[in-house]
Amino acid sequence: MARISIVHVMVAALVAFAGVDAMAEVKDGTAFRLGTVPTELVAERRMGEPVRFSLEENASTGFKWEVESNTNECTVVLKHRGGDKGATCGAPGLLDVTVTSLVRTPVRVEFRYRRPWEKDVEPWKTLRLVVNTASGEKQTPLTK
């Protein structure tokens, strides 16, 4: 059974009133604070062209972003910076994300912000990234 604390309810209410977009187009280099992370990001890239953005996280509280993707469709590179050893307790850090599509069809990657040891608790935040292959890309014919 999931435990919901008053803090979770208050944070959810703040996020709801902050005007967080349900869906947004991602621009390279965008850094999303926890309160501004949309539920879905969409990017249009050529196959092999990376999507880059950052997500705020707070490892000192045990929360981190977990990623689920099909490794046959894309590569996902994560780089944590700030907010770890030596940082003030509660100070946020950033997770730099690079997703590169390996296929010509849309790629979906799901990010869940949660404490890994809380298996029966819903993630505090979920983000879905959809990478669509841009038109005009040079297509190599499969047969001559």
SULPEQUI-V910580 format. One line per field, one symbol per residue. ss: DSSP state (2 for helix, 1 for strand, 0 for the rest). psi: psi as a letter, one per 20 degrees, with the letter a starting at -180 (. if undefined). A space follows every 10 residues. Layout:
ss: ???
psi: ???
This chain:
ss: 0000022222 2222222000 0011100001 1102220001 1111100001 1111111022 2011111110 0001111111 1000000000 0011111111 1000001111 1111100000 0000111111 1110000000 0000
psi: pppprhgggg ggggghiikp qhqqppqpip ppqhijorhp qpqpqqpipq pprqpqrnhi iiqrpqppro iihrqpppop qrjcpiqppi pqaqoppopp pjrirqpppp pporphimhj pqqhqppppp oqpqrjqopp qhq.
